[in-house]
Amino acid sequence: MKLCQTDIENVRSSYFLLSGSINRAGEVFYERLFEIAPETRQMFLNDMTVQASKLMSTIGFVVSQLQDESELTPLVQDLALRHLAYGVEEEHYWIVKTALVQMLVLVLEDAATKDVLDSWSLAYDALAGDMIEAAYREKTDCVEV
């Protein structure tokens, strides 16, 4: 994942602000996700408070590793395969992006500037692209005979 330094700084500084309301952020994310795509609720069997905490922890780790592909790539590949096993399909990645951006707007309020949201979008697009490639590789690596 290649991001410019400004985008990395925007994501990191806004995540730092978000971390002050980390529980709320996770809850708002899932509220938004289930409102946008109610059918995704069945994918989550765990207590949503625990799930929200796991999500925000994972996001925090990803944010901390944005400049270190050697640390981030194995995590992304593992996440992709786990999500595949949970029944996540390619289109779900873009639904999640919408929920993420909405959560950022709601939780960060005035700090959710256009530049910050654009930086998150670029980071998410890169991450989702890598996850989709890892999870659905067999669909794209077909050899014609």
Rosetta blueprint (number, residue, H / E / L):
1 M L
2 K L
3 L L
4 C L
5 Q H
6 T H
7 D H
8 I H
9 E H
10 N H
11 V H
12 R H
13 S H
14 S H
15 Y H
16 F H
17 L H
18 L H
19 S H
20 G H
21 S H
22 I H
23 N H
24 R H
25 A H
26 G H
27 E H
28 V H
29 F H
30 Y H
31 E H
32 R H
33 L H
34 F H
35 E H
36 I H
37 A L
38 P H
39 E H
40 T H
41 R H
42 Q H
43 M H
44 F L
45 L L
46 N L
47 D L
48 M H
49 T H
50 V H
51 Q H
52 A H
53 S H
54 K H
55 L H
56 M H
57 S H
58 T H
59 I H
60 G H
61 F H
62 V H
63 V H
64 S H
65 Q L
66 L L
67 Q L
68 D L
69 E H
70 S H
71 E H
72 L H
73 T H
74 P H
75 L H
76 V H
77 Q H
78 D H
79 L H
80 A H
81 L H
82 R H
83 H H
84 L H
85 A H
86 Y L
87 G L
88 V L
89 E L
90 E H
91 E H
92 H H
93 Y H
94 W H
95 I H
96 V H
97 K H
98 T H
99 A H
100 L H
101 V H
102 Q H
103 M H
104 L H
105 V H
106 L H
107 V H
108 L H
109 E H
110 D H
111 A H
112 A L
113 T L
114 K H
115 D H
116 V H
117 L H
118 D H
119 S H
120 W H
121 S H
122 L H
123 A H
124 Y H
125 D H
126 A H
127 L H
128 A H
129 G H
130 D H
131 M H
132 I H
133 E H
134 A H
135 A H
136 Y L
137 R H
138 E H
139 K H
140 T H
141 D L
142 C L
143 V L
144 E L
145 V L
